[in-house]
Amino acid sequence: MAPASNQELIVTIIKKGYAEQVIEASRKAGAEGATIMFGRGTGIHEQKKLLGIPIEPEKEIIFTVVPAEISEKVLAAIIKAGKLERPATGIAFVLELKTVVGVAHLLREQA
């Protein structure tokens, strides 16, 4: 059984093109890395059309696992870098993680 975790997951969903600056800001705030996935948005602010054809905006989804004690600092850096204080730019939220395995720097700390 894996040990209990004091890690949190910050999930950030932003417009395509902002991921690198968000990850750079989160690293400067103490995060050690992130995972990027791509997706599409369907929010109320994204009903744009081109020649009558609906456009589904591309999104970048960033998963950042950080120690709980720096989660707020990293989230603040993500908000600033991703311009999330502006409407329709994206969303970020934090989830508590019960167990975390397979993260190299966490394995070194346990040894």
KEVOFI-134733 format. One record per residue (C-alpha): residue in one letter; residue number from 1; y, z, x. Coordinates in Angstrom, 2 decimals. Each point is the difference from the previous one (the first is absolute). Example, Ala and Ser with C-alpha at 12.3 -4.5 7.8 and 13.67 -1.06 7.14 Angstrom:
+-----+-----+---------+---------+---------+
! res !   n !       y !       z !       x !
+-----+-----+---------+---------+---------+
!   a !   1 !   -4.50 !    7.80 !   12.30 !
!   s !   2 !    3.44 !   -0.66 !    1.37 !
+-----+-----+---------+---------+---------+
// end
This chain:
+-----+-----+---------+---------+---------+
! res !   n !       y !       z !       x !
+-----+-----+---------+---------+---------+
!   m !   1 !    0.00 !    0.00 !    0.00 !
!   a !   2 !    3.45 !   -0.91 !    1.30 !
!   p !   3 !    2.56 !    2.77 !    0.51 !
!   a !   4 !    2.82 !    0.59 !   -2.45 !
!   s !   5 !    3.08 !   -2.08 !    0.64 !
!   n !   6 !    3.64 !    0.88 !    0.36 !
!   q !   7 !    0.83 !   -3.71 !   -0.14 !
!   e !   8 !    1.96 !   -1.88 !   -2.65 !
!   l !   9 !    0.07 !   -3.68 !   -0.90 !
!   i !  10 !    3.34 !   -1.71 !   -0.47 !
!   v !  11 !   -0.40 !   -3.19 !   -2.04 !
!   t !  12 !    2.95 !   -2.37 !    0.20 !
!   i !  13 !    0.23 !   -3.20 !   -2.05 !
!   i !  14 !    2.90 !   -2.20 !    1.04 !
!   k !  15 !    1.25 !   -3.57 !   -0.06 !
!   k !  16 !   -1.68 !   -2.30 !    2.52 !
!   g !  17 !    1.76 !    0.03 !    3.34 !
!   y !  18 !    0.88 !    3.70 !    0.21 !
!   a !  19 !   -3.32 !    1.40 !    1.30 !
!   e !  20 !    0.76 !   -0.19 !    3.71 !
!   q !  21 !    3.31 !    1.85 !   -0.28 !
!   v !  22 !   -1.59 !    2.62 !   -2.28 !
!   i !  23 !   -2.86 !    0.58 !    2.45 !
!   e !  24 !    2.39 !    0.20 !    2.96 !
!   a !  25 !    2.09 !    2.60 !   -1.82 !
!   s !  26 !   -3.07 !    2.01 !   -0.97 !
!   r !  27 !   -1.21 !    0.01 !    3.62 !
!   k !  28 !    3.38 !    1.26 !    1.20 !
!   a !  29 !   -0.34 !    2.79 !   -2.59 !
!   g !  30 !   -3.42 !    1.02 !    1.36 !
!   a !  31 !   -2.63 !   -2.21 !   -1.68 !
!   e !  32 !   -2.60 !   -1.42 !    2.36 !
!   g !  33 !   -0.77 !   -3.22 !   -1.85 !
!   a !  34 !   -0.49 !   -1.68 !   -3.35 !
!   t !  35 !   -2.04 !   -2.57 !   -1.88 !
!   i !  36 !    1.65 !   -2.96 !   -1.74 !
!   m !  37 !   -1.46 !   -1.87 !   -2.97 !
!   f !  38 !    1.53 !   -2.76 !   -2.07 !
!   g !  39 !    0.41 !   -0.10 !   -3.77 !
!   r !  40 !    2.03 !   -1.37 !   -2.91 !
!   g !  41 !    2.51 !    1.76 !   -2.20 !
!   t !  42 !    0.23 !   -0.12 !   -3.79 !
!   g !  43 !    2.84 !    2.45 !   -0.68 !
!   i !  44 !    2.76 !   -0.49 !   -2.56 !
!   h !  45 !    2.46 !   -1.05 !    2.72 !
!   e !  46 !   -2.28 !   -2.77 !    1.19 !
!   q !  47 !   -0.01 !   -2.46 !   -2.87 !
!   k !  48 !    1.67 !   -2.81 !    1.96 !
!   k !  49 !   -0.86 !   -3.63 !   -0.62 !
!   l !  50 !    0.29 !   -3.20 !    2.01 !
!   l !  51 !    0.04 !   -3.20 !   -2.09 !
!   g !  52 !   -1.34 !    2.01 !   -2.92 !
!   i !  53 !   -2.98 !    1.31 !    1.99 !
!   p !  54 !   -0.21 !    3.80 !    0.39 !
!   i !  55 !    0.20 !    1.21 !    3.60 !
!   e !  56 !   -2.10 !    3.00 !    0.94 !
!   p !  57 !    1.77 !    1.57 !    3.00 !
!   e !  58 !   -2.09 !    0.83 !    3.03 !
!   k !  59 !   -0.18 !    3.63 !    1.07 !
!   e !  60 !   -1.08 !    1.90 !    3.08 !
!   i !  61 !   -1.94 !    3.20 !   -0.55 !
!   i !  62 !    0.12 !    2.48 !    2.86 !
!   f !  63 !   -2.41 !    2.91 !    0.33 !
!   t !  64 !    1.14 !    2.71 !    2.43 !
!   v !  65 !   -2.09 !    3.12 !    0.66 !
!   v !  66 !    2.08 !    2.83 !    1.45 !
!   p !  67 !   -0.29 !    3.77 !    0.46 !
!   a !  68 !    1.37 !    1.80 !   -3.07 !
!   e !  69 !    2.65 !    1.76 !    2.08 !
!   i !  70 !    1.77 !   -3.28 !    0.88 !
!   s !  71 !   -0.62 !   -1.82 !   -3.27 !
!   e !  72 !    3.51 !    0.56 !   -1.40 !
!   k !  73 !    1.64 !   -1.11 !    3.27 !
!   v !  74 !   -2.08 !   -3.20 !    0.12 !
!   l !  75 !    0.63 !   -0.70 !   -3.69 !
!   a !  76 !    3.77 !    0.36 !    0.53 !
!   a !  77 !   -0.19 !   -2.53 !    2.86 !
!   i !  78 !   -2.00 !   -2.40 !   -2.19 !
!   i !  79 !    2.52 !    0.30 !   -2.84 !
!   k !  80 !    2.87 !   -0.82 !    2.34 !
!   a !  81 !   -1.74 !   -2.88 !    1.83 !
!   g !  82 !   -1.35 !   -1.56 !   -3.20 !
!   k !  83 !    3.29 !    0.50 !   -1.85 !
!   l !  84 !   -1.98 !    1.69 !   -2.78 !
!   e !  85 !    3.09 !    1.73 !   -1.36 !
!   r !  86 !    1.00 !   -3.41 !   -1.42 !
!   p !  87 !   -1.47 !   -1.13 !   -3.34 !
!   a !  88 !   -2.91 !   -2.48 !    0.05 !
!   t !  89 !   -0.63 !    0.22 !    3.76 !
!   g !  90 !   -3.26 !    1.92 !   -0.10 !
!   i !  91 !   -1.68 !    3.34 !   -0.51 !
!   a !  92 !   -1.50 !    2.70 !    2.21 !
!   f !  93 !   -2.09 !    3.02 !   -0.89 !
!   v !  94 !   -2.01 !    2.69 !    1.78 !
!   l !  95 !   -3.57 !    1.08 !   -0.72 !
!   e !  96 !   -1.80 !    3.05 !    1.38 !
!   l !  97 !   -3.21 !   -0.91 !    1.81 !
!   k !  98 !   -2.98 !    2.27 !   -0.47 !
!   t !  99 !   -1.97 !   -1.40 !    2.93 !
!   v ! 100 !    0.81 !   -2.48 !    2.78 !
!   v ! 101 !   -2.58 !   -1.48 !    2.38 !
!   g ! 102 !    0.05 !   -2.79 !    2.57 !
!   v ! 103 !    3.58 !    0.34 !    1.22 !
!   a ! 104 !   -0.23 !   -0.08 !    3.81 !
!   h ! 105 !    2.79 !    2.48 !    0.80 !
!   l ! 106 !   -1.35 !    2.47 !   -2.59 !
!   l ! 107 !   -3.46 !   -0.20 !    1.60 !
!   r ! 108 !    1.49 !    0.85 !    3.43 !
!   e ! 109 !    1.80 !    3.05 !   -1.47 !
!   q ! 110 !   -3.26 !    1.34 !   -1.47 !
!   a ! 111 !   -1.93 !   -0.31 !    3.30 !
+-----+-----+---------+---------+---------+
// end
